[in-house]
Amino acid sequence: MAIKPSARRSAALALLASLSMPVAAMERMADAQLAQISGQQALFWSDQIAPSGTAGGTTDFTFMRSGLNVDLDMNLNIDRLQLGCGGTNENLVANACDLDIDYLRFMGRNGDQPGDPVTSDFKTRRPYVEFAVRNADSKTLREIAGIKIGFETADGMLGIGRLYGNGQVNLEHGGTCDTSAGDGSGALACHSGINRLSGNLNLEVSANILAGTALGDQSICFGNTATADHANCDGNPDNNTSNEIQDPYFQPVRGTRMNAVILANIPAYVYSGSLNGTTAAADLKENLRFIHQVLLDSSKSGDFFLSLQREQVAWPTFDKTGYAAVANSGWWMNIPYAAIKNASATVDLRLLDALSALGEGANLENVNLNQLPPDNCYGSVVFC
């Protein structure tokens, strides 16, 4: 049906009249009113953090980052992760990598235990990429000093390595697994996993360490307490049956191309036998190949990231209220909270002779924590 010219003119005049009508001014809304409004969050976000601190220092960068407002879940198996092999860190440890891990699993968790290999996921929130830029305002001197892949939070289980039975040859490192030696000297060949690690970890450790009978059925209590009546004194393991609730035991670990962690000056207490009441301290040096499970809790594991930098960089925290521990040059993994919980071990008391000489303490090395690599295999697929 055709529209007559007179009708067109009438419609145009009506439109012009509506456009000429006064428009009400915008009004300020109170916080209570804004709280009642729901909106859609943008998929992409980006921001910038200005340099701070001493000129040329670890925070004197313009940090530029961009990310996604999403939850990213994964169930991932990696036969071998190697990053930063050779390079400038060869002067620290030759013929090695910054990160070198055999059989790494990103999977979910069920409390303090590994989750189901099929239905559980390693959960991360708000992934982003960040650049550390030196001299950002200079067209001629501007340069990128580091790049980081991070998450606001991470939650799940890092399953690591393989376990060999007594008499089996270690396929990753050679040597034959020997579980018969009471001092644990043959136990290292029973494990594969973390060969080298560069990063910052704040470890919560809990373990039940039982002693042998070489010195008359002594029992040694490790942890934050110096009282009797409980054997589970390293941190606060779930199987602690004592009436006293112990505080979690934390040890920060930070370094480049590490192959062991040292838990120094752990309070120790002998609560039975001829040395009952003796107090001392214990140093535990543990090869990283003994660690097969690392728990990440989203309520504590903020700012989980992997970075690469040519010089030391203190990367900003996600909420921009501070900075993470300084990352060394090369590849770096930052885990601000990681838990190795409910490990168990039996040691030969001949290693603890120093307890009889107060002040010297005990030096423990490569105690078998009896951690099992979690199974993240499905059906007939063989990974672990």
C-alpha positions in Angstrom: 0.0 0.0 0.0 1.5 3.4 -1.0 1.8 6.2 1.5 0.5 9.6 0.3 2.9 12.6 0.5 0.7 14.4 3.0 1.0 11.4 5.3 4.8 11.5 5.0 4.9 15.2 5.8 2.7 14.6 8.9 5.0 11.9 10.2 8.1 14.0 9.6 6.6 16.9 11.5 5.7 14.6 14.4 9.3 13.3 14.6 10.7 16.9 14.6 8.3 17.8 17.4 9.4 14.9 19.5 13.0 15.8 19.1 12.5 19.3 20.1 10.8 18.3 23.4 13.0 19.1 26.5 14.8 16.1 28.0 14.9 15.6 31.7 18.4 16.0 33.3 20.3 13.0 34.7 19.8 12.6 38.5 22.4 11.2 41.0 21.5 7.8 42.4 22.3 6.9 46.0 24.4 3.8 46.8 21.3 2.0 48.1 19.6 2.6 44.7 22.7 1.4 42.8 22.8 -1.7 44.8 19.4 -2.7 43.5 20.6 -2.5 39.9 22.0 -5.6 38.2 24.1 -5.4 35.1 26.3 -7.5 32.9 30.0 -7.6 33.5 32.2 -7.1 30.4 34.0 -10.1 29.1 37.3 -8.4 28.6 39.1 -6.1 31.1 42.4 -4.2 31.2 44.2 -1.9 33.5 47.6 -0.3 34.1 49.7 0.2 37.3 52.2 3.0 37.4 55.8 2.5 38.4 56.7 2.8 42.1 59.7 2.4 44.4 63.3 3.1 43.7 64.3 4.0 40.1 65.4 0.9 38.3 64.1 -1.3 41.2 61.9 -4.4 41.2 58.6 -2.3 41.1 59.8 0.5 38.8 57.8 -0.8 35.9 54.5 0.1 34.2 52.5 -3.0 34.6 49.9 -3.5 31.8 47.5 -6.3 32.0 44.4 -7.6 30.2 42.2 -10.6 31.1 38.8 -12.3 30.9 36.0 -12.2 33.5 35.5 -15.9 33.3 36.1 -19.1 35.4 38.5 -21.4 33.6 38.4 -25.0 34.6 40.8 -27.6 33.4 41.7 -31.3 33.8 45.1 -31.6 32.3 48.0 -34.1 32.2 51.5 -33.1 31.0 54.1 -35.9 30.5 57.0 -33.5 31.1 57.0 -29.8 31.7 60.3 -28.1 30.9 60.8 -24.3 30.8 63.9 -22.2 30.8 66.5 -24.9 30.0 70.0 -23.5 29.6 70.1 -19.7 29.4 71.3 -17.1 31.9 70.6 -19.3 35.0 73.2 -21.8 33.9 75.7 -20.0 36.1 73.5 -21.0 39.1 72.8 -24.7 38.2 74.4 -26.0 35.0 72.6 -28.4 32.6 69.2 -27.8 34.2 65.9 -26.0 33.6 64.1 -23.3 35.6 61.1 -25.6 35.7 61.4 -29.3 35.1 58.6 -31.6 36.3 57.8 -35.2 35.3 54.1 -36.1 35.0 52.2 -33.0 36.1 48.5 -33.2 36.6 46.1 -30.3 37.0 43.0 -31.8 38.6 40.3 -31.1 41.2 40.3 -31.9 44.8 37.9 -33.5 47.4 38.8 -31.6 50.5 42.4 -32.5 51.2 42.4 -35.4 48.8 42.6 -35.7 45.0 39.3 -35.4 43.2 37.7 -37.8 40.8 39.9 -38.2 37.7 37.0 -37.7 35.3 34.6 -35.3 37.0 36.9 -33.0 39.0 38.6 -29.9 37.6 41.4 -27.6 38.6 39.5 -24.3 38.9 40.9 -20.8 38.2 39.1 -17.5 38.1 39.8 -14.4 35.9 42.8 -15.4 33.9 45.0 -12.6 32.5 48.2 -11.7 30.8 50.5 -8.9 32.2 53.6 -7.1 31.0 56.3 -5.4 33.0 57.4 -2.4 30.8 60.5 -0.4 31.6 60.5 3.3 30.5 56.9 3.1 29.2 56.8 6.8 28.5 59.9 6.8 26.2 59.5 5.9 22.6 63.2 5.1 22.2 63.9 3.4 25.6 60.6 1.5 26.1 61.2 -2.3 26.6 59.3 -5.3 28.0 61.2 -6.8 30.9 58.7 -9.6 31.8 55.5 -11.3 30.9 53.2 -13.1 33.3 50.2 -15.4 33.0 48.1 -15.2 36.1 44.8 -15.9 37.8 42.9 -14.1 40.5 42.4 -17.5 42.4 43.3 -21.1 41.8 41.8 -24.2 43.5 42.6 -27.9 43.0 45.3 -30.5 43.2 48.7 -30.5 41.5 49.5 -34.2 41.1 53.2 -34.8 40.4 55.4 -37.7 39.4 55.4 -41.5 39.6 56.2 -44.0 42.3 58.3 -47.1 41.9 58.1 -50.3 43.9 61.0 -52.0 45.7 63.4 -53.4 43.2 62.1 -51.5 40.2 64.4 -49.3 38.1 63.6 -45.6 38.0 62.9 -44.9 34.3 63.3 -41.1 34.7 66.5 -41.0 36.7 68.0 -44.5 36.8 68.8 -46.4 40.0 66.8 -49.1 41.7 64.1 -48.4 44.3 65.2 -49.7 47.7 62.7 -49.4 50.6 64.6 -51.6 53.0 67.1 -49.1 54.3 65.7 -47.7 57.6 67.5 -44.3 57.1 65.7 -43.7 53.8 69.0 -43.7 51.8 67.6 -45.9 49.1 64.2 -44.2 48.9 65.0 -41.4 46.4 65.2 -43.8 43.5 61.6 -44.8 44.2 60.3 -41.4 43.2 60.1 -39.1 40.1 58.4 -35.8 39.9 59.9 -32.3 40.5 63.4 -32.2 39.2 63.9 -28.4 39.3 61.6 -25.7 40.6 62.0 -21.9 40.4 59.5 -20.0 42.3 57.9 -18.8 45.5 55.8 -21.2 47.7 54.3 -20.6 51.1 54.0 -24.2 52.3 51.6 -25.4 55.0 53.1 -28.8 56.1 51.4 -31.4 58.2 52.8 -34.9 58.9 52.7 -37.8 61.3 56.4 -38.8 61.8 56.9 -41.9 63.9 60.3 -43.0 65.3 61.9 -46.4 65.3 63.2 -48.4 68.3 67.0 -48.1 68.0 67.2 -46.0 71.2 64.6 -47.6 73.3 61.3 -46.9 71.7 61.6 -43.1 71.6 58.9 -41.1 69.9 59.6 -37.7 68.4 57.2 -34.9 68.1 57.8 -32.3 65.4 55.8 -29.1 65.0 54.8 -25.9 66.8 54.3 -27.4 70.3 56.4 -28.7 73.1 53.9 -30.7 75.1 53.5 -34.4 75.5 50.6 -36.8 74.7 50.4 -36.5 70.9 52.4 -37.9 68.1 51.1 -35.8 65.3 53.0 -32.6 65.9 54.1 -31.4 62.5 51.4 -28.9 61.7 47.8 -29.9 62.3 47.1 -33.1 60.3 43.6 -34.4 60.0 44.6 -37.6 61.9 45.6 -35.6 65.0 43.9 -37.4 67.8 45.3 -35.3 70.7 43.2 -33.0 72.8 45.3 -30.0 71.8 44.6 -28.3 68.4 47.8 -27.2 66.9 48.4 -24.3 64.6 49.3 -25.0 61.0 53.0 -25.1 60.4 54.2 -22.8 57.6 57.5 -22.5 55.8 58.2 -20.1 52.9 60.3 -21.6 50.1 61.8 -19.4 47.4 64.7 -20.0 45.0 65.8 -20.7 41.4 66.3 -24.2 40.1 65.7 -25.8 43.5 65.7 -29.6 43.7 65.0 -29.7 47.5 63.2 -27.8 50.2 64.7 -27.2 53.7 62.4 -26.9 56.6 64.7 -25.4 59.2 64.5 -25.4 63.1 61.2 -27.3 63.5 60.6 -27.5 67.2 61.0 -31.2 68.4 60.0 -32.9 71.6 60.8 -36.4 72.9 57.8 -37.6 74.9 58.7 -41.2 75.7 61.6 -43.4 76.6 64.8 -42.5 78.4 65.0 -39.1 76.7 61.5 -38.1 77.7 61.2 -34.3 78.1 64.2 -33.5 75.8 63.6 -30.5 73.6 65.6 -29.6 70.5 65.0 -28.7 66.9 65.0 -30.6 63.7 66.0 -29.6 60.2 64.3 -31.5 57.4 65.8 -31.4 53.9 63.5 -33.0 51.5 64.2 -33.7 47.8 61.3 -32.4 45.7 60.9 -35.8 44.1 59.2 -37.0 47.3 56.4 -34.5 46.9 53.5 -35.9 44.8 50.5 -33.8 45.9 50.2 -30.1 46.3 46.9 -28.7 47.4 45.7 -25.2 46.3 42.8 -23.6 48.1 41.0 -20.7 46.3 40.4 -18.9 49.6 44.1 -18.7 50.1 45.8 -19.3 46.8 45.3 -15.9 45.2 47.8 -14.6 42.7 48.8 -18.0 41.3 50.9 -17.2 38.3 53.7 -18.3 35.9 56.1 -15.6 34.7 59.2 -15.0 32.6 61.4 -12.0 33.3 64.9 -10.9 32.2 65.6 -9.3 35.6 64.0 -9.4 39.1 60.4 -8.2 39.1 58.0 -7.8 42.0 54.7 -8.4 40.2 51.6 -6.6 41.6 48.9 -8.6 43.4 45.7 -9.0 41.6 43.9 -6.5 43.8 46.7 -4.0 43.4 47.2 -3.6 47.1 50.8 -4.9 47.2 53.4 -7.0 45.4 54.2 -10.7 45.3 57.6 -12.0 46.4 60.3 -10.9 44.0 60.5 -13.2 41.0 64.1 -14.0 39.9 65.2 -13.9 36.3 64.0 -16.7 34.1 60.8 -18.7 34.4 59.1 -18.4 37.8 56.0 -20.0 39.5 54.3 -18.1 42.3 52.1 -20.1 44.7 51.3 -17.9 47.7 49.6 -20.8 49.5 50.3 -24.5 48.9 49.6 -27.4 51.3 51.4 -30.7 51.7 49.0 -32.2 54.2 48.7 -35.4 56.1 52.0 -36.9 55.0 53.3 -39.8 57.1 56.8 -41.1 57.7 58.8 -43.5 59.9 62.4 -42.7 60.6 65.3 -44.6 62.1 66.2 -43.1 65.5 69.9 -43.5 64.7 69.3 -40.3 62.7 68.2 -38.6 65.9 71.2 -39.3 68.1 71.9 -35.6 68.2 68.8 -35.2 70.4 70.9 -36.3 73.3 73.1 -33.3 72.8 70.8 -30.3 73.4 71.2 -27.5 71.0 72.4 -29.6 68.1 69.0 -31.1 67.2 68.3 -33.6 64.5 69.1 -33.4 60.8 66.7 -35.4 58.7 67.1 -35.9 55.0 64.9 -37.4 52.3 62.3 -38.8 54.7 59.8 -40.9 52.7 56.5 -39.0 53.2 54.5 -41.9 51.8 52.7 -39.5 49.4 51.1 -41.3 46.5 50.8 -39.6 43.0 47.1 -39.2 42.3 45.5 -41.2 39.6 44.2 -38.9 36.8 43.7 -41.6 34.2 40.4 -42.5 32.5 39.4 -46.0 31.5 42.2 -47.8 29.7 44.3 -44.6 29.2 47.7 -45.0 30.9 49.3 -41.8 32.1 50.4 -42.2 35.7 
